[in-house]
Amino acid sequence: MGSIVRPWFQGYNSDTKTVAVKLTWSDSTIFPNALGSDVSNYIDPQTYLGFSSSNPTVISIDALGEATLLQNYHNYVDITTVGLTPN
């Protein structure tokens, strides 16, 4: 039985959660959990992924994909993941 992925953050102030990222490379290689140890042990996620919050005063997110709930809020806050090109 698979796990349930919920598109919302529910918790108390200062609670943290690591986001889930499914990564598909141009050669069709798929990593269902790009932040899991099966990937991050040999490719640093900070090298190829960037994260942002549409309202960082409500939910912040760091370079490792860990989101922190900073306050309750009445609307959705989008967490965006982008692919980066390493230098």
C-alpha positions in Angstrom: 0.0 0.0 0.0 1.4 3.4 -1.0 1.7 6.4 1.2 -0.8 9.3 1.0 0.6 12.6 -0.2 -1.3 15.6 1.0 -0.9 18.9 -0.8 -1.1 20.9 2.4 1.0 21.6 5.5 -0.8 21.0 8.7 0.8 21.5 12.1 1.9 23.9 14.7 4.2 26.9 14.5 7.8 25.9 14.0 6.8 22.4 12.7 8.9 21.2 9.8 8.3 18.8 6.9 10.6 17.8 4.0 8.8 18.3 0.7 8.4 15.4 -1.7 10.0 15.8 -5.2 9.7 13.4 -8.1 12.5 14.0 -10.5 12.6 13.0 -14.1 15.9 13.4 -16.1 16.0 14.1 -19.8 17.0 10.5 -20.4 13.7 9.4 -18.8 15.4 8.2 -15.5 12.9 8.8 -12.7 13.6 9.3 -9.0 10.3 9.1 -7.2 11.9 10.7 -4.1 14.7 13.1 -5.2 15.4 14.1 -1.6 15.6 10.5 -0.4 18.9 8.9 0.6 18.9 6.7 -2.6 19.6 9.9 -4.6 21.1 12.3 -2.1 23.9 9.9 -1.2 25.5 10.5 -4.5 24.0 13.6 -6.0 23.6 16.7 -3.7 20.0 18.0 -4.1 21.2 21.6 -3.5 23.2 21.2 -6.8 20.2 20.6 -9.0 17.1 21.7 -7.1 15.9 25.1 -5.9 12.9 25.8 -3.6 10.8 28.8 -2.9 7.7 29.8 -1.0 5.0 32.2 -2.4 4.7 33.6 1.2 7.9 33.0 3.1 6.5 34.8 6.2 4.0 31.9 6.5 6.1 28.9 5.3 9.8 29.1 4.8 11.8 26.5 2.8 15.5 25.9 2.9 17.9 24.7 0.2 17.4 21.1 1.4 13.6 21.2 0.8 12.7 21.4 4.5 9.6 23.6 5.0 8.9 25.4 8.3 5.4 26.6 9.3 5.9 30.1 10.7 2.3 31.1 11.3 -1.3 30.1 10.6 -2.7 31.4 7.4 -6.1 31.5 5.7 -5.0 31.0 2.1 -2.8 28.5 0.1 0.9 29.0 0.0 2.7 27.6 -3.0 6.0 25.8 -2.6 7.8 25.8 -5.9 10.7 23.5 -6.9 12.9 24.4 -9.9 15.7 22.5 -11.6 19.1 24.2 -11.5 22.0 24.0 -13.9 25.2 23.4 -11.9 28.1 25.7 -12.7 
